[in-house]
Amino acid sequence: MAATVARLQQMVAEGGRERAQTAEGASAALEEEVKARVEVEAAAAAAAAQRARDGEETAGALREAGAVPLCKITCALESASISSYKSHVVERNNLLEYSLTREREKDSRWNTMAEHSAMLNAVVEALKLVGGADGSASGAGRSMLRMLYERTLGDSEAAQDVLAFVSGATQGTLKSATGAGATPKLSPPPNATCASTGRPLDVRFFSWQLSYFSGKVRAYLRFKARGADRLVFDEVNASPALVAQLLVPLTHTNVVPQLQLPDGSFVQDSSDIIEAVEARFPKDPVVPDPQLAPRQRLVCKLLELFGDEWLITAAFHWRWAYSGDGSAGQQLPAPPLATGATGATGACARPNHRAYNELQWGDFIAPPDASPARRRRAGAMLIDNVLLSEHGARGGLRALGVGSPAMAAAFEDAALHFLAAFEAHLAGGASFVLGHRPSLADYGLCGPLYAHLYADPVPGFVMRTRFPLVAQWCERLHDRGGQFFAQRRAIFDEESGELLDEPAVGGGAGHNGTGAWYADDHVPPSVVAMLRSFFDEMWPVMVSTMRVMAKYRGNASSPLPSKSFSPTTTDQMGVGPLTHEFELPDYTGAARGAPGGALRGRRMVVPYHLYMLQGLCDNYLAPARAACGDGALASFLRECGDPQGGDGRTPSLMELPELLSRCRVVKRGGKIYRAPAAAAAARAKL
């Protein structure tokens, strides 16, 4: 303990000498106050510990030293240099105010020497978590320190769960960046057997239950498992510890989902996973043949891109804008409250599914034997300190363009507009996008529509009450691998005294989700209507993305920011070089007061979109042009809403190869890099 206290004093003294060169007189005075408090409280701690050892006093003496953790947390904040000195004072005062509140709430916890020692050692963990962070990380640093305080003076169980999650994720990120650590060995799937069937595994699937893209891949693997391929897979929860210990050393990325193939190799990225499995298990394909159905094949990829990278904004918004605790600090942009007949004022309460998300996230990060109450507390602490922070949903949604209530309303309305088109398609008798068999288009839409809009209570209520056929599609696609679950129908035969089966009717019954796609490469008008959302909303943004990236000065040896949810560089914030203006149709007028027109905003450029566009260009558009001919394909795309330059700004999808020529990328180890030729072309253009 003496060594720890001495180290704390040294940290504060060093920090004081460094600040003395730049701080004003008031700063020096405050520093003297901090140093004095350290000395007094450290002496009190030492005296209390000595009395405890001598048996004079135990719990009472340790309670007298209860202020020590406040001091050491302050020192951790000081030493980590999280922000400027002025900001430090604000952060310190906020932390002290928070700690005093918790002090009033807590009961006596200082009963053992072990607890006291744990308090003194918490500063070391604080330095590990936030040490070396720059000024932009002050909010994240304060959140970590608050959780450390909770672990020692407040809700220690929930704080431990959250800290373990954050620590595991952070370690995984650092290992991913540095490549540090020995490479573990995991035996190939065929060396193990499926627990439920006893058959050898074909693949291992590492996922999160709440993950957008895990839901997409899970639905696909379930279809492959019950179809002709009889795929055997094992789904494993990718806990932070497992990510850090296994996945990052093997694949150099902490992003899920990841799949281990039969030969033991790994593939990450939901689109790449589906392509890899299709190549190895081709009996029940989900992608139409490029020669026999080139238009359907192209439709699949367009809707996958739309689901993966555009509906993600509305899905992300719906989950987090309705997960706050009601305080002003947790309010995210959301549509203005509707008026109605409930309540004395006539205003309807804003819907909220925070309690549900507390439990779901608590289930993920808490130990398996944790009580429901602990899981909810852990989930709440994670939401408050990480997921709803500036480095989480708040900053992510702003970067995605949801910067105002009007824009939030526009994104919600755009998603509802698409859901209405999908509902109309299913109402015409289709079971899936291309008929009575799931395709890549269905799985691309499964990520946003199942994992967020169906599973989260607020949008889930909207889906079930306004788009019930889409809700049923979510259930059979994700939960049952595309299989219909129709109740047996029968009549009573009086002569034989037996029940005689009747043919199942409605809802696509009879083909059991393994029927056929539309014949002769047919794309019905209802699917064409769905594709209009892609061309009206997403395609102009993709064109702008390619134009921005063609001018962006990148280094072929440095990875580009690759997250779709949130910015990872200041270039993607504000009006940085990786941001651009965009427009979103105002379908209902809820955002502007009258339907028609568009709302304008600004959002980050996502270089990963280039990787997806390249796959679309090379593996779907090119074969379609070869099979259909440019004229026929251009005519079909025009029906789907392809502007083809008609607005004077947005070129046709047919021009995708030229648009990509100066901004192509490559993917290595889960990261996106500018292709060398594209980087050279961008430098020459500058």
C-alpha positions, -999 to 999 in steps of 0.1 A, spaced: 0 0 0 28 24 9 43 19 -26 10 26 -42 4 58 -22 39 70 -30 33 64 -67 1 84 -65 20 112 -49 47 111 -76 21 111 -104 5 142 -90 38 159 -84 49 152 -120 17 164 -134 19 196 -113 54 204 -126 43 198 -162 12 221 -159 30 248 -140 47 259 -172 13 268 -188 -14 271 -162 -25 304 -147 -23 313 -110 -56 296 -103 -44 264 -118 -14 264 -94 -37 270 -65 -59 241 -74 -29 219 -79 -17 227 -44 -51 218 -31 -50 184 -49 -15 176 -36 -25 185 -1 -56 163 -3 -35 134 -16 -11 137 13 -38 140 39 -59 111 25 -29 89 19 -18 94 55 -54 86 66 -54 54 46 -21 43 59 -32 50 95 -65 32 90 -47 2 75 -23 1 104 -51 2 129 -69 -26 110 -38 -47 112 -34 -41 149 -69 -51 155 -79 -17 169 -106 -10 144 -116 -26 111 -147 -14 92 -149 20 110 -112 28 102 -116 18 66 -147 39 62 -127 69 75 -104 63 45 -133 61 20 -122 93 3 -90 77 -9 -105 62 -41 -117 97 -51 -82 109 -49 -67 81 -68 -93 82 -96 -85 119 -99 -48 111 -102 -56 85 -129 -75 112 -148 -46 135 -143 -19 111 -154 -37 99 -185 -36 134 -199 -71 128 -214 -77 165 -221 -64 200 -216 -59 213 -181 -91 234 -183 -111 203 -194 -94 183 -166 -108 206 -140 -143 202 -154 -139 164 -156 -125 163 -121 -153 183 -106 -179 162 -124 -163 130 -111 -162 144 -75 -199 155 -77 -208 120 -90 -188 103 -63 -204 123 -36 -238 113 -49 -228 77 -49 -213 81 -14 -247 92 -1 -264 63 -18 -241 35 -8 -242 15 23 -211 5 42 -188 -16 20 -154 -13 38 -153 -45 57 -122 -63 46 -86 -54 38 -90 -70 4 -117 -45 -5 -94 -17 5 -65 -31 -15 -88 -34 -45 -97 2 -43 -60 13 -43 -52 -9 -72 -81 4 -94 -60 33 -105 -37 9 -123 -66 -4 -143 -77 32 -151 -44 40 -165 -44 8 -187 -78 17 -201 -74 54 -208 -36 61 -207 -23 78 -238 -57 89 -251 -60 122 -268 -83 151 -261 -112 136 -281 -113 107 -257 -121 127 -225 -157 116 -224 -148 79 -229 -121 83 -202 -146 98 -177 -170 69 -184 -143 44 -177 -133 61 -145 -169 64 -134 -173 26 -139 -141 20 -119 -156 41 -91 -188 20 -93 -168 -11 -90 -152 0 -58 -179 21 -41 -211 14 -60 -226 -15 -81 -194 -35 -82 -210 -65 -101 -224 -45 -130 -193 -24 -133 -171 -55 -134 -192 -69 -162 -190 -37 -183 -153 -32 -176 -146 -68 -187 -165 -61 -219 -147 -29 -226 -113 -42 -217 -117 -73 -239 -128 -52 -269 -100 -27 -263 -74 -55 -261 -88 -70 -292 -85 -37 -311 -49 -32 -299 -39 -67 -309 -56 -62 -342 -36 -31 -349 -2 -44 -337 -4 -80 -345 10 -87 -310 8 -121 -294 12 -157 -304 -11 -172 -329 -34 -197 -313 -44 -230 -330 -80 -240 -334 -87 -274 -349 -108 -274 -381 -146 -280 -377 -146 -315 -391 -125 -326 -361 -155 -318 -338 -191 -330 -338 -224 -312 -335 -238 -315 -300 -273 -320 -312 -268 -344 -341 -235 -361 -334 -224 -354 -370 -190 -338 -379 -191 -301 -381 -188 -284 -415 -183 -248 -402 -180 -228 -370 -200 -196 -368 -188 -169 -343 -216 -144 -337 -234 -120 -314 -271 -126 -308 -278 -88 -311 -256 -83 -342 -271 -69 -374 -249 -90 -397 -249 -121 -374 -287 -123 -379 -282 -122 -417 -256 -151 -417 -275 -171 -391 -307 -171 -412 -286 -182 -443 -268 -210 -424 -301 -224 -411 -315 -226 -447 -283 -244 -458 -287 -268 -428 -322 -279 -437 -317 -279 -475 -300 -304 -498 -265 -294 -486 -274 -305 -450 -248 -281 -437 -237 -288 -401 -227 -257 -382 -220 -247 -346 -228 -212 -335 -205 -198 -308 -211 -165 -289 -181 -143 -297 -176 -130 -262 -150 -101 -257 -126 -126 -242 -130 -151 -271 -125 -123 -296 -93 -111 -279 -79 -145 -273 -88 -163 -305 -104 -143 -333 -81 -113 -334 -49 -133 -334 -62 -156 -361 -80 -131 -383 -66 -97 -373 -100 -82 -367 -124 -81 -338 -155 -77 -361 -182 -103 -361 -196 -124 -376 -167 -147 -385 -168 -182 -399 -143 -210 -397 -144 -231 -429 -138 -269 -432 -101 -264 -439 -97 -244 -407 -94 -210 -424 -115 -180 -414 -136 -156 -433 -151 -123 -420 -178 -101 -435 -213 -114 -441 -211 -111 -479 -178 -129 -480 -191 -156 -457 -221 -163 -479 -199 -165 -510 -174 -188 -494 -202 -212 -482 -219 -211 -516 -187 -222 -533 -183 -251 -510 -219 -262 -505 -236 -254 -539 -266 -278 -539 -292 -253 -527 -279 -220 -541 -292 -186 -529 -277 -166 -558 -293 -171 -593 -272 -183 -622 -255 -155 -642 -265 -171 -675 -300 -182 -668 -312 -154 -645 -288 -124 -648 -314 -97 -639 -325 -116 -608 -289 -121 -598 -283 -83 -601 -314 -76 -581 -301 -98 -553 -269 -79 -550 -286 -45 -552 -310 -53 -524 -282 -69 -503 -262 -36 -506 -294 -16 -497 -300 -38 -467 -264 -40 -455 -253 -4 -459 -284 19 -462 -312 6 -440 -285 3 -413 -290 40 -405 -328 37 -398 -321 4 -379 -293 20 -358 -315 50 -351 -346 30 -341 -326 10 -316 -308 38 -298 -331 68 -302 -356 49 -281 -332 35 -255 -325 66 -233 -335 69 -197 -356 100 -203 -330 125 -192 -320 153 -215 -284 140 -217 -296 108 -233 -319 122 -259 -310 115 -295 -327 131 -325 -361 116 -329 -393 127 -347 -415 152 -328 -440 136 -305 -474 129 -321 -505 144 -306 -534 123 -295 -560 116 -268 -538 101 -242 -530 120 -211 -543 153 -198 -522 173 -223 -532 153 -253 -496 144 -260 -486 108 -266 -457 94 -246 -426 87 -267 -421 50 -271 -391 35 -253 -376 0 -252 -347 7 -228 -357 -20 -203 -356 -46 -231 -322 -35 -244 -308 -34 -208 -317 -71 -205 -305 -81 -239 -271 -64 -235 -269 -76 -199 -274 -112 -211 -245 -107 -235 -219 -92 -210 -229 -107 -176 -218 -141 -164 -241 -170 -173 -251 -174 -137 -259 -137 -132 -294 -129 -119 -319 -111 -141 -315 -80 -119 -277 -80 -123 -280 -85 -161 -303 -55 -163 -280 -33 -141 -250 -43 -163 -269 -36 -195 -280 -2 -181 -244 7 -172 -231 -3 -206 -258 17 -224 -252 48 -202 -214 48 -203 -206 32 -237 -234 26 -262 -252 59 -258 -219 79 -256 -204 103 -281 -181 74 -291 -212 52 -295 -246 58 -309 -247 95 -304 -216 102 -325 -224 74 -349 -259 86 -358 -247 121 -363 -220 109 -387 -246 88 -405 -267 120 -411 -293 117 -383 -284 151 -369 -319 166 -362 -355 155 -354 -365 163 -390 -338 141 -405 -347 113 -380 -383 115 -392 -371 114 -428 -351 82 -422 -379 65 -403 -404 75 -431 -380 62 -458 -377 28 -440 -415 27 -436 -419 35 -473 -397 5 -482 -415 -18 -458 -448 -8 -474 -434 -18 -508 -422 -51 -494 -455 -58 -477 -473 -52 -511 -449 -76 -527 -457 -103 -502 -494 -96 -503 -493 -106 -540 -485 -142 -530 -447 -143 -529 -430 -159 -500 -397 -143 -505 -382 -116 -528 -379 -138 -559 -408 -161 -553 -410 -192 -532 -374 -197 -523 -351 -174 -503 -322 -157 -521 -293 -134 -514 -318 -105 -516 -337 -119 -486 -306 -124 -465 -294 -89 -473 -326 -75 -460 -326 -98 -430 -299 -79 -411 -319 -46 -406 -354 -60 -408 -350 -89 -384 -321 -80 -360 -333 -44 -354 -367 -36 -368 -384 -69 -359 -365 -78 -327 -364 -43 -310 -398 -36 -294 -405 0 -307 -400 -7 -344 -411 -43 -339 -446 -30 -328 -447 -9 -360 -438 -39 -381 -463 -63 -365 -492 -38 -366 -486 -22 -400 -466 -48 -420 -476 -82 -406 -465 -101 -438 -430 -87 -434 -431 -98 -398 -440 -133 -408 -412 -132 -434 -387 -123 -407 -399 -152 -385 -397 -179 -412 -365 -166 -428 -345 -162 -396 -361 -185 -371 -370 -215 -393 -344 -213 -421 -371 -203 -446 -395 -231 -435 -432 -225 -432 -448 -238 -400 -484 -244 -411 -508 -260 -387 -522 -294 -399 -556 -291 -416 -579 -321 -416 -615 -332 -420 -633 -360 -401 -643 -390 -423 -674 -405 -406 -672 -437 -426 -636 -446 -415 -636 -427 -383 -603 -412 -392 -589 -376 -398 -581 -371 -434 -555 -344 -443 -564 -314 -463 -539 -295 -484 -523 -267 -464 -533 -233 -479 -521 -197 -477 -487 -182 -468 -468 -202 -494 -477 -235 -479 -470 -265 -501 -434 -257 -511 -420 -254 -476 -396 -226 -485 -377 -247 -510 -398 -239 -540 -386 -220 -571 -377 -185 -580 -397 -168 -607 -393 -184 -641 -375 -169 -671 -356 -144 -650 -388 -125 -643 -386 -96 -619 -422 -86 -609 -433 -49 -607 -436 -53 -569 -398 -60 -567 -392 -31 -591 -410 -9 -567 -387 -21 -539 -356 -13 -560 -368 23 -564 -358 30 -528 -322 20 -537 -320 43 -566 -339 72 -550 -320 72 -517 -288 52 -518 -274 53 -553 -268 91 -553 -249 87 -520 -228 59 -535 -220 80 -565 -209 109 -542 -188 84 -522 -169 73 -552 -163 109 -563 -150 119 -528 -128 88 -525 -113 95 -560 -100 128 -546 -91 116 -511 -54 114 -507 -47 80 -492 -17 59 -486 -18 23 -500 0 11 -469 -24 26 -444 -59 12 -438 -89 33 -446 -117 38 -420 -139 8 -426 -168 9 -400 -203 14 -413 -217 23 -379 -195 52 -367 -166 74 -377 -131 61 -368 -112 93 -379 -117 130 -377 -117 131 -415 -153 116 -412 -165 142 -388 -180 177 -393 -170 189 -427 -139 167 -430 -126 154 -463 -144 121 -458 -179 137 -454 -203 148 -480 -238 163 -485 -267 140 -492 -304 142 -498 -332 121 -485 -367 121 -501 -394 134 -478 -421 108 -485 -448 118 -461 -440 154 -453 -436 146 -416 -402 162 -417 -410 193 -437 -448 198 -433 -457 187 -469 -448 156 -489 -424 158 -518 -390 174 -521 -360 163 -501 -341 170 -469 -304 178 -471 -279 168 -446 -242 158 -442 -229 124 -434 -196 105 -433 -181 87 -463 -177 50 -457 -148 36 -477 -161 0 -471 -189 9 -495 -163 8 -523 -155 -28 -515 -192 -37 -518 -196 -17 -550 -166 -35 -565 -182 -69 -558 -214 -56 -574 -196 -43 -604 -173 -73 -611 -195 -102 -602 -230 -91 -608 -232 -61 -632 -206 -73 -656 -222 -108 -661 -257 -91 -665 -243 -69 -692 -228 -98 -710 -260 -119 -708 -286 -92 -714 -268 -67 -735 -263 -31 -725 -295 -18 -741 -319 -43 -725 -302 -41 -691 -303 -2 -692 -340 -4 -700 -346 -27 -670 -326 -5 -647 -345 26 -659 -378 9 -648 -362 3 -614 -355 40 -610 -320 43 -623 -317 80 -630 -292 75 -659 -282 112 -657 -318 124 -660 -314 146 -630 -283 162 -644 -262 149 -615 -265 112 -610 -251 88 -636 -264 54 -644 -255 22 -626 -242 11 -660 -213 36 -655 -201 19 -623 -169 6 -638 -158 41 -647 -168 56 -614 -148 30 -595 -117 33 -617 -100 60 -595 -111 47 -561 -107 9 -560 -98 -7 -528 -84 -40 -515 -92 -59 -484 -65 -75 -462 -69 -89 -428 -104 -74 -423 -92 -39 -432 -98 -18 -463 -68 -3 -482 -67 19 -512 -56 -1 -542 -21 10 -553 -32 21 -588 -61 41 -574 -39 58 -548 -15 68 -575 -43 81 -597 -57 102 -568 -22 117 -561 -18 125 -598 -52 142 -599 -42 164 -569 
